């Protein structure tokens, strides 16, 4: 990433972005108070949302739903329409920001290619249960959340976990319920995280629709070629962990390189943290070895939709060692990107790989920033995972960074996934996935040995219970 590219990225906001975010903030305030108590201010905010979508295919559906909500007749279908309208507005914000990023980097991006709709599936009782709970949450509002309402999420989560197509929804609901449980009574909070909770609620409402359940995860194009991992982003909460690997794909047919990402995950408990997280992903040894050993992977006939490659360990084999920094320098400028899945069109979902070099790092009151040719970019050190060796100190000592460009709180941020830094007069490369096959730092390994392996202990206890 060059100074001129950084200047173009940070020059200002796309037109209309602030107005769109103000509309969303108004809707989020309505959800805080609850749809069962829509006052004049809330009605005006909802009318603004309907007006913003008046020229879209959603216009009639959203207008009717908002009229019913204001009149006090709220059904799950109206709640779904409200969630869809809010998500569509955020989708427009996402597209404007991604367009700004692509223009700054000179990155080409293929449009989303929809697949034929799946045959209508039978109504899912598990999805219906999730919709009912989200409907109740919307009626009550965040300020009215109590222990009884939070406890109501238990049955929908359990039912959704039993349906493979609903596990993403189950993890989301479980995480939202856990956050609400930790904040009860919400009415006593001085400030409610309106944007975050509304994001989770809206995404849950869309994932709980029967059409989303029927969406075939493996549908779409199939690809073969050489996968060059650039870095890994770790997503974690108390009951789940997911690693998302950003990579370059060199197609077997000799076509131009493509930016792709692939993800695997596992359920967990809150006592499993730090490097022990990797042991939960033992079912994917090829992917873990590729990260830990910095090797390429040859994949054969794997499904890909947009930028998302469906990982199959049985269709992958380890290839030659790869220097991710060298691969990024050579291939990123010409690599093609793909538009994300429509449900992922949200500013928080933007995570675009870049390599940036020759910068200066400063530690100011607002945190670390990198400066290149007089232009600054904040560093999201709070996103560094606890399961890897990359630390804020290494970032501060770095001279090159492989990172993900993100947009949060009205500004662009750089999330490091690898750095080249000077440590004891030696230049070293450190990656977030270096410990995927075990801790390589002697001090950390010794500390882990003292504590013991929580994954092994829990598995042993679970086996003992099953034998009884």
Protein Blocks (a to p, Z undefined) as FASTA:
>chain_A
ZZklmmmmmnpccehklmmmmmmmmmmmmmmnopklccfklmmmmmmmmmmmmmgmklmm
mmmmmmmmmnopacfklmmmmmmmmmmmmmmmmmmmmmmmmmmnopacdddddddddddd
dddfklmmmmmmmmmmmmnommlpcfklmmmmmmmmmmmmmpmklmmmmmmmmmmmmmmm
mmpcfklpmbdcfklmmmmmmmmmmmmpmklmmpcfkgccddedddddfbdcddddfkbc
cdddddddddfklpacddddddddddddfklgcjllmmmmmmmmmlmmmmmnopadddeh
iacehjbccddfklcccdddddfklmmmmmmmmpccddddfklmcfklgccddddehiac
dddfkopcddeehiacdddfklpcfkbcbdfklmmmpcbdcdddddeehiacdddfbdcd
deehiacdddfklmmnocfbfklmmmmmmnopfklmmmmmmmmmmmZZ
